[in-house]
Amino acid sequence: MAPDLAQSSSRDRAQAAASFEDALLTGRGQLQAGRVVEALQAYHQALSQSPDSIEALNAVAVCYDRLGKFDSSRTYYEMAL
């Protein structure tokens, strides 16, 4: 791989990781503030960056649980296992 491509790829991975972490932090803050729908949106954004993230899957499940959407919460809890 050419050096420019390697640097670009490394930068892209770092930005994606930061975006994922930012989405998780946003979700946590929204959830703590009681804004469950906004937290759910942030956690779904995190999942778009890292679909297999146990932390994000569990967080989505918690949001659905708090919204009373128990079928959805169960689905996400199971995906997190």
C-alpha positions as CSV (number, residue, x, y, z in Angstrom):
1,M,0.0,0.0,0.0
2,A,1.3,3.5,-0.9
3,P,2.2,5.7,2.1
4,D,-0.5,8.3,1.3
5,L,-3.1,5.6,1.2
6,A,-1.9,4.1,4.5
7,Q,-2.0,7.4,6.2
8,S,-5.4,8.2,4.8
9,S,-6.8,4.8,5.9
10,S,-5.3,5.3,9.3
11,R,-6.9,8.7,9.6
12,D,-10.3,7.4,8.4
13,R,-10.2,4.7,11.1
14,A,-9.3,7.3,13.8
15,Q,-12.1,9.6,12.7
16,A,-14.6,6.7,12.7
17,A,-13.5,5.6,16.2
18,A,-13.9,9.2,17.4
19,S,-17.3,9.5,15.8
20,F,-18.4,6.2,17.4
21,E,-17.1,7.4,20.8
22,D,-18.8,10.8,20.4
23,A,-22.1,9.1,19.6
24,L,-21.8,6.9,22.7
25,L,-21.0,9.9,24.9
26,T,-23.9,11.8,23.4
27,G,-26.2,8.9,24.1
28,R,-25.1,8.6,27.7
29,G,-25.6,12.3,28.3
30,Q,-29.0,12.3,26.7
31,L,-30.1,9.2,28.7
32,Q,-28.9,10.7,31.9
33,A,-30.8,13.8,31.2
34,G,-34.0,11.8,30.6
35,R,-34.1,12.4,26.8
36,V,-34.5,8.8,25.8
37,V,-35.5,9.4,22.2
38,E,-32.4,11.6,21.6
39,A,-30.3,9.0,23.4
40,L,-31.7,6.3,21.1
41,Q,-30.8,8.3,18.0
42,A,-27.2,8.7,19.2
43,Y,-26.9,5.0,20.0
44,H,-28.2,4.1,16.6
45,Q,-25.6,6.4,15.1
46,A,-23.0,4.6,17.1
47,L,-24.3,1.3,15.8
48,S,-24.0,2.6,12.2
49,Q,-20.3,3.0,12.9
50,S,-19.8,-0.3,14.8
51,P,-22.8,-2.6,14.3
52,D,-21.4,-5.3,16.6
53,S,-20.7,-3.0,19.6
54,I,-22.1,-4.8,22.7
55,E,-22.1,-1.5,24.5
56,A,-24.2,0.3,21.9
57,L,-26.5,-2.7,21.4
58,N,-27.2,-2.9,25.1
59,A,-27.7,0.9,25.3
60,V,-30.3,0.7,22.5
61,A,-32.0,-2.1,24.4
62,V,-32.1,0.1,27.6
63,C,-33.6,3.0,25.6
64,Y,-36.4,0.8,24.2
65,D,-37.0,-0.7,27.6
66,R,-37.5,2.8,29.1
67,L,-39.8,3.7,26.2
68,G,-41.9,0.6,27.0
69,K,-41.0,-1.1,23.7
70,F,-40.2,-4.4,25.3
71,D,-40.2,-6.5,22.1
72,S,-37.6,-4.2,20.6
73,S,-35.6,-4.0,23.8
74,R,-35.5,-7.8,24.0
75,T,-34.3,-8.0,20.4
76,Y,-31.4,-5.7,21.2
77,Y,-30.6,-7.4,24.5
78,E,-30.4,-10.7,22.7
79,M,-28.1,-9.2,20.0
80,A,-25.8,-7.9,22.7
81,L,-25.3,-11.5,24.1
